[in-house]
Amino acid sequence: MSAANTHDEPAPESGIDQAAEAPDASIAAVVGAQAMELVGMGLGIASVFVRTLYYCLRGRPDFGAVVRQMFEIGNRSVVFLTVVMGFIGMILVLQGGLQVKRILPEFSMVGASYLELLVRDLAATISALMLATRVGAGIAAEIGSMVVTEQVDALRMCAADPIDYLIKPRFLASLVMTICLVIWAAGVAMLTGMLTAYIMFDVNPRTFFNLHLVDTGDLVVGLAKCLAYGAAIPVVAGHSGLTTHGGSEGVGWATTRAVVNASLAVIVLDLILSALGYVLLGP
């Protein structure tokens, strides 16, 4: 072989170069797989939501199942939300009052600002995050257990859609009870905040209970968030339950996934609805 031909042949890649490219390829593969999994999960949740709306309009009426789920979602969450929102109200007013005291020790507007934030965002969002942990985990665990014990397969064999029998009653119950629970939670947070302002900063309760900053736009945004959160939590948790596999360990993973995804859905919806409310209705 001639020397010219020898120089024309490409030099083999060194082991160091191959080792350097391998981590980049593996990272890209992992990121791509996670992205595809996220897209698939989003499409699955959207499919469950659309089918749930369809069965709400065209499915069989089952008021007894809806009432039972209203009790499970609403009545069993009252004490939990009361305790949480009571402490949240005290913490927010205490921290807000301390910051106001550092700048200008005048507390006449603390109550008005606090109530506006409570009505527009805090009551609905914090309550929904708490419901995502309790209600979302319960829905995913219950439906996931039915999946691994083949009860959902039995429904399908009887020509019954699990969305109609399992998701729809929880969806309707969550819509109603989320609004009721948020109103109750807002009242609790308002009372504990008022008590904290009176004890810590000597703010008269009549001065604190000032609603002149709360307008129609705040009420509309707050109600829209209640409806959005009430719809998102059972749909996301129900999707996690229906995709359970692997026995009891799979039920545990489905419960964890339901809490994480439902909480993330609440945060994303909060941003979207807050931005839309600001653009369409103003601050």
Secondary structure, 3 states (H helix, E strand, C coil): CCHHHHHHCCCCCCHHHHHHHHHHHHHHHHHHHHHHHHHHHHHHHHHHHHHHHHHHHHCCCCHHHHHHHHHHHCHHHHHHHHHHHHHHHHHHHHHHHHHHHHHCCCCCCHHHHHHHHHHHHHHHHHHHHHHHHHHHHHHHHHHHHHHHCCHHHHHHHCCCCHHHHHHHHHHHHHHHHHHHHHHHHHHHHHHHHHHHHHHHHCCCHHHHCCCCCCCHHHHHHHHHHHHHHHHHHHHHHHHHHHCCCCHHHHHHHHHHHHHHHHHHHHHHHHHHHHHHHHHHHCC
